[in-house]
């Protein structure tokens, strides 16, 4: 029987329930295809669990269980457990599966009402796609299930992009409600799964802070933070977004054009060339580092964009700055903001950090699952 055997002493991380196995930890494995599920043994022959494996990647294996249970049964149980946990978030727009945070590595599932959107990042989960669809139909009876599998990680797994309807009725758009605000979500053409559900709690924070404030939202996408600021009573909101399609949807989402202006522009150029006479500025850019080799250039980007904003913002203003680059950890991100503040010559204080939405759980055994960082800063 095909199996994976670890080198002496390399079982410790699995005994601590870390879900990844690096290629350097493997003593032997039989030939296998990308995504094959194999049992994992210690060098002494103890069964440690089962995972799916890739013959070429540095992250060679991702564990599906840490027991002798049939791995498909583990996937079924973990999916059911993930759905049960979401009762903590009784809303129509939420993340149902958060990859390793729900013991389902390589899998993201977001829910928008009766429509589900699935992202698969690994060959192992790709092989389980039909199984997962059948389980979701049985458990949730959705109107539609889409796949939007376009992440750069798929290229490392030897997978092509995959988009389109997997089950049910074509549903190009849905309308969701969050904090009393309606948002149109483009299921087919939108970024990621259509909406950035992971910023739900920070949008609420901006809603709470925006009364009688003038607000700038850079990298605004379809206006999530902007509409929250409007709902909170902002006197004026300016949204800056480079994507023409996102701007079009932001205009459709805009419930008060008298207070909300949308600019199709590059956020870097806008910050450099426009006066920043705003009491709140939001910087929530896309991931600057999509792979480890990008970290140096991404760090320069985060440092520069924050330096310009901090330097030009008026005294007693607030900056919410974010990074969703998993390769930029919280310590490095804060160091970059420290450098930007020093370069700008301003007094800056941290008032708050990212508030994690409960439908985005992170396994205590897998700290790498923390990808989104936010700092709420007071600019003196």
N, C-alpha and C positions, 0 to 999 in steps of 0.2 A: 504494500500500500504506500502511495506517495505520502511523504511527511516532511516536516521541517525540523531539523535538530539544531539547537543553539550551541554556541561555544560555552565552555565552562564559565560559570559566574554570570552569564548574560541573561539568566532567567529573572534576575532581581526586579527589573522594571515591570515584567509581566506579573510577578507576584504582587507588585504594587499597583497592578491594574492599569498601567499605562498602555494605550492601545496600539502603539507603533512599534514595529521591529525594523531596525536599520540593517542594511545588507551586511555590514561589518560584524554583526552579532551572530550571523548564521554560520554554523559549522558545515552543514550539508543539507541539500534538498534535491529531490529528484527533478528531472525536467518537467516544467509545467508551463501552461499558457498564462498570459496576463489575465489576472482576475480569478484564477482557480482558487477554490477553498481547500485548505490543507490543515491537518492537525499539527500542533506545535509541541515539541518535546524538549525538555532540558537535556543537557549532555549526559546526565545520569539516567535518562529514560523516563522521566516523570512527565505525564501529559499535562500541559499548561493551558490548553484551550484550542480554539480553531480561529483561523483568520483567512483573509484572501491575500494573494501574493502577486507581485509583479517581478519578472525576472531581471529587469534592467534598472529599476529605480533605486535611489538611495534609501527611501522609505520602502522597504521591500515587502512588508506585511502590515496589515491593519486588522486588529483582532475583532471578531464578532462575538466571542464569549471567552470566559476563563474557566471553563468546566468541560465535562464530557458530553454535554448536551448537543444534540443535532444542531448544527449552526443555522439551518433554515428555521428551526423552531425558535432559536434565540432571536433571529431577526423578527419573526412574527411577534414574539413576546415584547421585544423592545419597541416595536412600532406601536403596539397596543398601549404600553406603558407611557410612551411619549404623548399619545393622544389623551390619555387619562390625565396627565400632568397639565394639559392645556386648559383644564377647567379652572385653573388659577387666572386665566385671561379670558373672561367670558365676552369676547368681542368677535365680530365677523371677520376681522383682518388680523391674522396672527401667524407666527411661525409654528408649524406642527412638529417638525423634526429639525434639530440643530446639530446634525452630523455627530461628531464624537461626544458632544454634550448630551446626546440621547442614545449613546452606545450604538450608533449607526453611521460609522465613518464613511465620508464621501457622499453623504446624502443630505440635501436640504429640501424641505417641503413647506411651502407657504400657502395659506388659505385666504381667499378673498370671497367671503360668502360661500356660495355653492361651487366655486371654482378653485381647484388646487393647481399649484405650479411647482414642478419638480425640477431640481438641479442635481445632476449627478456628475461628480468630479473624478471618479475612479473607475478603472476597468472592472473591479470586483462588483461594485454596485451596478454598473452597466449590465452585467450578466444577470443581475437580480431584478431588472426593470419590470419585466412582465409579472413576476411574482409580486412585486410591490404594488403595481397597479391593481392586480386582483385583490390584494389585501385591503387596499384603500377603498375600492368599490364596495367590498363586503362590509367594512367597518363604518364608512361615512356616507355612502350612496351619493356621491357628488354629481353635480350637473355636468362638469367637465374636468378633465385632468390634462394639463399641458406639460410638455418638457421644454425647458429653456437651458440647455446644457452647452454653454459657450465659454466657460471659464478657461483661462490659460492653462490651468492644471491638467485639463484633458489632453493637451498636446504632449505633456510629459508622460501620460499614460498610453499614448499611441491612439487616442480616440479623436474622431472628427466631431465638429459641432453637430448638435442634434436639436432641432426646434420643431414645435408643432403639436397638434392635438393627439393625445394618446388614447383618450376615452371620452365619449359623450358628445355634447353639442357645442359647436363653435361659439365662443364667447369672447370676442375681441377686447371688450371693455367691461369693467364693472365699476360700480360706485360704492365706496366704503365710507364709514363714518368713524371718526376718531376725535375725542374731546369735543364733541358737538359740531365738528366740521365735516363737510362732505368733500371727498376727493374722488375724481375720476382716475381710475388706474387702467393703463394700457397693458393688457396681458401679453399681447403679441409683440408690440414694438417697444415696450418700456424697458428700461435698464434693469439688470438682475431679474427678479421675478415680477417687476412692475412697480414696486414701491419699497421704500427703505423702512421696513417695519422695526429695525433695530434701533431707530432713533425716536421711538414713540415717547419714552419718558423725558428725553431732552426737548422734544417739541412741547411737551406739557410745561417744562421749566421755562421755555421762552414765552409761552402763553402767559405764565404767571408774572414774568418780569417786564412785559412790554407795554403796560398801561402808560399812556401819554409819552411814549418814547418814539424816536425815529430809528428805524431798523434797516440795516443792510444785510441781505442774505446772498452770499456768494456761493457759486456752484449750486444754484437753487433747485435744479432739476425741474420738477413740476410744481414747486411751491410749497412743500411740506412745512418748513419752518416759517415761511412767509405768511401762510394762512393762519398758523398758530399765533403769530404776532398780531395779525389783524383781529383775530378772535379775542385776544387779550387786551385790545384797546389801543394799539399803536396809532400814533397820529399819521405816520407815513411809513410805507414799507417799499424798499427797492430790491428787486430780485435780479440777479445777474446769472445768466446761464448761456453757455456757448452753443448748445444744441438747438437747432431750429425746431425740431419735432417736440422737444421738451418744452420750449417756450410756447408753442401752440397749445399744448395741453395745459400749461400754467395759465394761459389766458382763459381757457375754458373753466378752469378751477377757480379763477379769481372772482370772489363774491363782492368785492368793493373796489372797482377800478378807480374811484376818486381818491383812494388812499394808497393804492398798490400799483406801482409802475414796474414793468418787466423789461429788462434790457438784454437783448441777445448780444453778448460780448464775451471776450476772454476775461476771466476774473483777475488774472495777473495784470493785464493791461488796465482794467478798470481801477484796480487799487492804486496802481502807479500814477495814473493820469487824472483821477477825479479827487476832489476834496472829500475827506471822510468825516463829514460833520454829522455823525450818527452816534446815538447814545448806546446802541447795541449793534455789534457786527458779528456775523456768523460765518465761519470758514469751515465748510464740510466738504472737502474735495474728494474726488475718487482716489482710489489707491495709487499712490505714486510709486510704490514698490510692489510689483506683482511677482517678483522672484528675488531670491537672496542677492543676486548680482546687482539688483537695482538700488540697494540700500544707500550707497554713497550719494548717487544723484538724487534720490528721493529725499534724503536728509537735507541736501542743499535747497530743494524746492520747498520743503516745510519751513525751513529756517527763513528763507527769503520772503515768502508770502506773509508769514507772521511778523517779520521785522517791519515790512512796509505798513501793515495794518497798525501795529503798535505805535510806530513812529508818528503816524498821521492822525490817529484817533484823538478826540478831545479829552481833556481831563475828566475824571469821574464817569468814564464810559465802561461798558462791559464787552468783552470779547469771548465768544464761545468758539473754541478752535478744536478741531477733531482730526483724527486719522483712522482710517479703516485698513491700513496696510498691516497685515499680520507680521511682516518682517520688521516692522518698527514697533518695538515693545513699549510699554508705558514708561519705563525708565529712560529709554532713549528719546521718546517723544518729549517728555518733560525737559530733558537736557537741551533739546533743540529749541524749545520755547524759551528756556533760560538764555541761550545764546542770542536768540532773536531779540529778547527784551534788553539784554546788555548792549547789543549793537544799536538798538533804537534809543538807548539812553533814557529809558523811562522806568519809573517805579511801578512794578507789576506784582499783584498779589493773587493767589489762587483762592477763589471762593467756593469752588466745587469741582467734582470730577464726574466722569460718566456714570449715569444711573442706568444700570442694566435692566432691560425689560425681562420679566419673568418667563416669557416664552422663548428666551435665548439662553437656556441653561448652559453652564460650563462644568464639565467633570472636574472634581477636585484633584483627580489623578492626571489630568491633561491640561495644565495651565496654558499650553500653546493655543487652546481654544479661545482665549481672549484676544480678539482682533481689533475691536473698536475702542478707541480712547477719546475722551473729551476732557478739556479743561475750561472751566468758567473763570475768566480773569477780570480783575478790576484794574483799570489803567488810571494811575494817578496823574 
